[in-house]
């Protein structure tokens, strides 16, 4: 039986056995898939330490749901043990009233740490950092530094990255616990430390912080305030989570939907519909352009009905070419391979790519079209349209994400559906202008 | 002047000044953007240690390009200092002949480490792990363990995660350097270690390894062979890189293109076209279905030309709804929120979402269509088609990624363009069947 079956059957013995064999991640994953009301059942069977580990492995949304099913005493204990930054994320999920109540139940020390983090703006470095950071001084010896780490390191989220500060708490260097452990005990921290130290401002966007951690291969990044004083540290596990969230947002937008706020299975049918309806409505309004364009060319259509047959093919191909270049450029921007100043470079490359693709498709389409309609001129119209639309779509698809970024939007809003819809109307105009010219209408 | 300008002007003094101010990442980024032939110029100006740091921050493709411009002596030194797993990645980029030659120039120890990694299949854990891992024994005291770390830790890629092995080198536990540093020196490693230790097999897919590191918040994951013996370790920085690469592949596929093998700006126009042309051709062949469907209904079209006006709108909307659900499900699969066994659940949810969206769009579209064509029946046809196509597209869009995964493909091949093209033909059939019924043709 699967774990949900055991819970449904209320088979405590078998459930205990399953819990003993499973690892923390498996338990967390299965918990998240149980009906909300049932989640407290297996959770209560876990030993205290294990329960905390499982709780920490849950998504904040699932943490919040689980808390509602637990008794007050357990809740306080769990929250007291969490890292301040994880706790701040959980508080974001709670209704304000509950959060206030729970905050009041924490020890003064943990309460003040959490309150400080919650004071920073959403999505800022301050919100995801851990304020409990072990800093060293340049004039300490390695032995003194190690003693300090042993003394105060127990409550810090990481002791692997150790910022070095001056007497104003300003960042002057950094070293890793590895350097301390491997070095001669009499060396000074100042000699040993890396003076080229990366840091981020407390109000900086969390995605920038995460990307810096990734690109510089860091285990943690010191966070400083406006006066360059050390106030906290962001660890690599938070960076990975942030990058995953940002990527999930990008993928949703590329597909033409607003990002979901919770894991897929925790979002209701109504919630899913809400994330998609706005864009569908925007796009259907944009699509009325195609109705107008076709209305404008209705006479041509009535005269040469066969033109209708190729409408979905030519505009669809344009949409596909546009989606390809839009997603390529969006991703290149996201990972920093392209900058917004690269417009000229992108235009030069993508217009050639588009022309090349269009020329290939035009060549391939000509004969089959000719055999299908038995009219050279129609085949010519379709081929010329494919060439033009592909070039245009590739170019537009690559430029719009750059433009969006310049205007301060997420480039991913230039989604595949958005580009397709835009290309539909343009493609039709191209099609009919070419048709009228070639057919002499 | 920007760094490329300084290089172009061959202004060595100004270039030196720029290099002194810039950090490692900035230098690596600008290097990657220089013309290939010019990259050696600023690189030779760097001090030896710094040069190695910059080299390590480059993408393997850029590393390989840079090596071609350097002299043999420098190359050997750089390669000798790299981590074995990074070196293996670089060797993958080199022409086989060059790789063989360079490998021969390494010291016997580094050569054998690299050769061992290159012996594992591409994309396996073995290919990305570091074989230099510090393992402890359960019967050691903390003091003994620390002494061992100091003795052999210098050459290991990480000493933050320390696997514990038995006398057969089988994994029995793990602890962090943090635990060693904070613990009483007389405690035994066996008491201190975590017995619930995550590990992966050397032939496991690198994406699974990276995802486990992320989900379990690990700094490194021990890698074992088929007999459960410790053979290496994969670190979190490699996990982040792997996840970013996999994500880039997913985004390319979602946009309907094959992933690029190198950074965007390093891929030629021909290379970009090659990554896109296959799918465009597959899709245009699929799109001939729409030509056939329209050909089949040509009489209906000729009789009621006004039906043509709404073709792009109804099939476009279907494509958009399909893209939305396909990308949502693809992402939920990628991050592990959905499993392939969740088909029934997904069908239940997405068919309701699709119906809801379709109903809303149908309601919104009715009046404007009516006013535009002044024909209630046409408005009814358009609305009914939107309702049907939206429901169908959402359902199909969500099922195809699940099906692809079940068949062992990347769910992301069910791209937005692919779903759109598929929905185009189906949508047309729905449209004409409804039109014929309502209009009594």
Interface residues (C-beta under 8 A of the other chain):
Chain A: X23 X24 X25 X29 X57 X146 X149 X150 X153 X154 X158 X159 X160 X177 X178 X181 X182 X196 X198 X212 X214 X215 X216 X217 X219 X236 X237 X239 X240 X241 X243 X244 X247 X248 X250 X251 X252 X254 X255 X256 X257 X260 X263 X264 X265 X269 X270 X272 X273 X276 X277 X279 X280 X281 X283 X284 X287 X288 X290 X291 X294 X295 X298 X301 X302 X305 X306 X308 X309 X310 X311 X312 X313 X315 X316 X317 X319 X320 X321 X323 X324 X325 X326 X327 X328 X329 X330 X331 X332 X335 X336 X337 X338 X342 X345 X349 X350 X352 X353 X356 X357 X360 X361 X364 X365 X368 X372 X390 X415 X416 X417 X420 X421 X424 X425 X428
Chain B: X23 X24 X25 X29 X57 X146 X149 X150 X153 X154 X158 X159 X160 X177 X178 X181 X182 X196 X198 X212 X214 X215 X216 X217 X219 X236 X237 X239 X240 X241 X243 X244 X247 X248 X250 X251 X252 X254 X255 X256 X257 X260 X263 X264 X265 X269 X270 X272 X273 X276 X277 X279 X280 X281 X283 X284 X287 X288 X290 X291 X294 X295 X298 X301 X302 X305 X306 X308 X309 X310 X311 X312 X313 X315 X316 X317 X319 X320 X321 X323 X324 X325 X326 X327 X328 X329 X330 X331 X332 X335 X336 X337 X338 X342 X345 X349 X350 X352 X353 X356 X357 X360 X361 X364 X365 X368 X372 X390 X415 X416 X417 X420 X421 X424 X425 X428
